[in-house]
Amino acid sequence: MRLDTIQDLARQHGVPLPGDDPEMLRGWFQATAPQPGLMAFIEKLDRSVGVLADFEACRRIAHECVEDAAEEGIDYVEVRFSPRYMATPHHLAPEGVVEAVIDGAEAASRDRGIAVNLIGILSRTYGLEACWEEFHALQAHHDHIAAMDIAGDEMAWPAELFIDHFRRGRDLGWQITAHAGEAAGPESIWTAIRELGATRIGHGLRAIEDPTLMDLLAEQRIGLEVSLTSNVQISAVPSYADHPVKTYVERGILVTLSTDDPAVSGITLAHEYDVAGPAAGLSRDQLRQIQRNGLSVAFLQESAKSALQQSRDKQGRDKQGRDKQGRESG
């Protein structure tokens, strides 16, 4: 969520903010320094979501999210959202939130020519019954949802409590990813794979503790969605250099780089490739491989992956042509 949008929506809906100074507000909504843990990081996001007072606000932030991805030069974006989480502050209907997010994201996709898929999150922090409500809200628009995820308080609400939710999701044809191994240990990742049917893992930080698990991730080509800056900001690792991502890449795991929540972290995807990745010890060749991994594990049909690759290759050839012409002209 853009900071100016948060301010604008707060004014529209009478949501109090702690002041108007942009720098002070940035510290209020962004993790400008490492936080004491995951839930402290999420608290920053809680404050942002507090301005979503109606469905139009939900539509707007979805549209702007995709717009911002297009501005970054991203060709394809997967946007994940929790309808229950977005609905809770102002008691909105979760199904209405789903409809609004779909409308905003798909409109921006058409307007800006960027491919978009939506991932519906179950926010386990609210409990089992709330997640069923969230599931049904997503199910009502299942043709517009590519995949299902679970996020929130991983320690208090372990993945095995949600096996039935994910079985139903797979029955709908959704792909499965799961936040696991971020706050809890390797067993959380094992459960996400074996019981939830996850083919991608969000974060997976604690996989480093289990060599057998790392072998499984590589052999089964399970994508590992790594968010370097976010992991430092929640104090899961002390620094980029202490992150296990380089080990994961060297063991052949399909690592990708993600932004987690780019607004709370105050980053773009380019930052993860240009700043965080090298600081974590990743070479230029490894970063290129990670980018290829992103396309490999994307929740897309193979034909769509091929089309994206061809489009990117053409852009590369066109750029080389322009560079060559510039040199010859010079």
N, C-alpha and C positions, 0 to 999 in steps of 0.2 A: 504494500500500500504506500502510495506517495505521501510524503509528509504534508504537502500542501492540500492534498485531498482529505487527509485526516482533519486538518484544521477547518477546511470548508464544510465538511459534513458535521463537524462538531458545532459550528456556528448555525447551520441549518436546523439542527435538531436539539439545540440547547444542551449539548453534552459539555460539561465543564472540563476545561483543560487547565493545567497548572501555570498558565501564562502564555505570552505570545512570542517570546524570544525564540527564534529558530534554533539556536544552539542548545538552549535549555530543553526545548521540546525534543530535539534529536537525542539527547541523553535520556529523556523520559521514554521514548519509543524504541530506541536503538541500543544494542549491546555495544556501547562505545568502549567498554572495558570487560575483561573476563568476568563471567557471572559465577556464583557459587555452585551452580548445578543446572540441570535441564529445566526444572520447574521455574527457576528464576528467569531463565531465558524466555520461557513461554509466557511469563508474566508481562514481558514487554509486548508480546503479541496480543495478550488479553486487552491491554490498554488501547491498541489500535482497533481491535474488533468492536470495542465499546461504542464506536461511532456508527455502526451499521444498524441504523434505526428503521430502515424500510428496505423493500426489495430493490428499489431503484439504486440505493447505495450499494447493494450487493452486485447488481448488474454493472454499475460503474467501475468498481474496483476490478472486476473480472476483465472488463474491456481494457482498462488501463494496464493491467498486468500483461496482457498479450501485446498491447501496443509497445510497452517498454521492451519486451523481448524482441520485437521486430526492430526497434531502434538500436538495439545492441548488435544487430546483424545475425541473430539466431534464425536458422532455417526451420526448425521444428521445436516445439515446446510442449512439455507435458506439465499441466498445471493441476496440482492436487489441492483439494479443499475438503473441509469438514462442514457439512450443512448444519449439524447440530451446534458445533462450536460457533459458527457465524450467527446462528439464530438465537442463541441463548441470551445475550445481553438485553435484547429488546423483545423477547418472547415472540419471535417470528415463527412461522410454520416452516419446518425444515424442507418440506417439499417445494414450497415457494422459493426458498433460497436456491435449491438445486435448479429450478427453472430459470431463475434470474442469472445465475452463474453461466449456465449453458447459453442463454441468450447473449450475454455480454461477451463471452469468449468467442462464440461462433461469429458474431458480428465483427469483432476485431480481426478475426482470421480472414474473413472476406474483405474487409476494408484494407488490410495491410499485406495480404498475400502470404501469410505465414501459416504453416500447418500446425494444428493444435489438437491435442488429445487431453481429455479430462480424467483425473483419477479421483475417485470418491474415497474419502477417509472415514473410518470409524474412529471416533474419539473415545478410547477405552476409559479415560478418566471419569466419564459420566456413568459408567457401569453397563451391565449387560442389557437391561431393558432399553435404556437410552440408545444403545447401539443398534438394537432391533428397529427402533423408530427411525434412526438414521439410515439403516439399511433399506427400509421400505421407501423412504423418501428418494433414495438413489434408484431403487428398483423401478419406481414409477416412470423414470426417464432413462431406463437402462440402455437404450439404443444410442444414447449420446455420451455414455460413460465407457471408457476403454478398459479401466482397471479399478481394483479395489485395494485399499491400504488400511493399515491400522497404526495409530499414533497416540501420543499422550504418555501417561504415567506407566511406563513399562514395568517398573518394579512392583507397583501395587496391583496391577491388572495384567498378569502374564498371558501370553498368547493362547495357551491351551484352553482358556475360558471362552474363546471365540471361534472354536472349531466349526460349530454349526453355522455361524454367520458366513464363514468363508466357503464352506461346502455349498451353500446356497448361491454365493457369488460366482463360484466356478460353474455351477449349473446354468447360470445366466450367460455364460460365455466370457465373463470378465477375466482378464489377466490378473495376476496377484503379485503385489509387492508388500513388504511389511517392514515397519520400523523395528529393528531388532539388534541387540548387541550394542546399543547406544548407552543405556544406563544399566541394563542387566548383562549377565555373562553369556558365554558361548551357548549355553543351553537354550537361551531365548532364540538364537538363530537356528539351532537344530529344530526346535518346535515350529518355527515359521516355515521351514522347508518341508518337514515331514508331515505336519498336521494341518497347516494352513494352505499348503501347495504353492508357496512363494517361489517364483522364478527370478525374483530380484529382492535384494535386501537393502533397506535404508540404513545407512551408516555402517553397521557391522564392525564397529571398532574392536569389540572384544574377541573377534575371530582369531586374532593374533595369539590368543592363549591356548588354542587348540589346533595343533598341526593337522590332525585328521580332518577337522572341519575345513581348514584351508584347502586341503587336497580335494575334498568333496566339492567345494565351491568352484575350483578350477575344472575338475573333471566333468561336472554337470553343467558347466558354463552358466552359472548363476551370477547375474549382474550384481555388483556391489556399488551402491549409490553413495559415494563418499562426498561429504560436505566439510572440507578442510577448515574453513574459517569458523563455521558453526561449532565444530568439535572443539576448537580452541576456546571459543567464547563461552561454552558451557563448562569449561574446565575439565573436559573429559581427557584431554591431553594438555601438557603444559605449553607446548609450542608447536608450530608447523614441523620443526625438525624432529620432534618426538612422535609424530604421527606414523602409524604402521603402513601407510599407503604404499610406500616404496617396496616394502616386503611383499605386499599383496600383488603388486604388478610383477615383481620378479618371480613369484610363484605361479604366474599365468592366470590369475583371477581376472575376470572381466570387470575391472574397475572403471567407473565413470566419475566425472566431476559434476557436482550439483551445487546449487546455491542455498539449499534448505529454505530459509526465508530471507530473500535478499534485502528486504526493507529493514528487518530487525538487525541483520548482520551489517547492513550498510555497504553492500558489495554488488558487483555484477558478475556474470559468469566469466567474463574476460579476466577479472581479478583473480579468480581461482586458477586460471591457466597461466597468467602472466606473473602473478605475485606469489600466491599460496603454493601452487604446485612446485615451482623451483625452490621455494624455501623449505619444502618438505623433501627435497632431494631428488625430485623427478627430472630426468633429462628431457631434452627437446624431443628425442625420438619416443620416449615413454609417453610424453604428453600427446604426441600425434597418435600413438596407439590408443590412448585413453579416449581420444575424440572418435576414433574408429569404433571403439567398444560401444560408445554411446549410440551409434547407429545400429550396431549389431543387436543390442538388447532392447532397443526402442519397442514400444508396444504398437507396432505397425505391421501390416502385411508386407511380405517380401517385395511385392511389386512397388509399394510405396517407398520402401527403403532404397530400391534401385533407382527410382525416379529422383529421390533426394540426392543420392550420390552423383547421378548424372548432372543434376543441376549445379551441385557444388563443383564438380570437375569442370563444367563449362565456365563457371565464374572464375575459376583458377586460370584456365586458358586465356580467357578474355583479359584478365589482369596482367598476365605475362605479356600478352600482345601489346597492351597499353604501355607497360613498362619499357618494352623493347622499342616501341615507336618513340617514346619520350627520349630514350637514350640516343636513338638515331637522329632525332630532331635536334637534340642538344649538340 
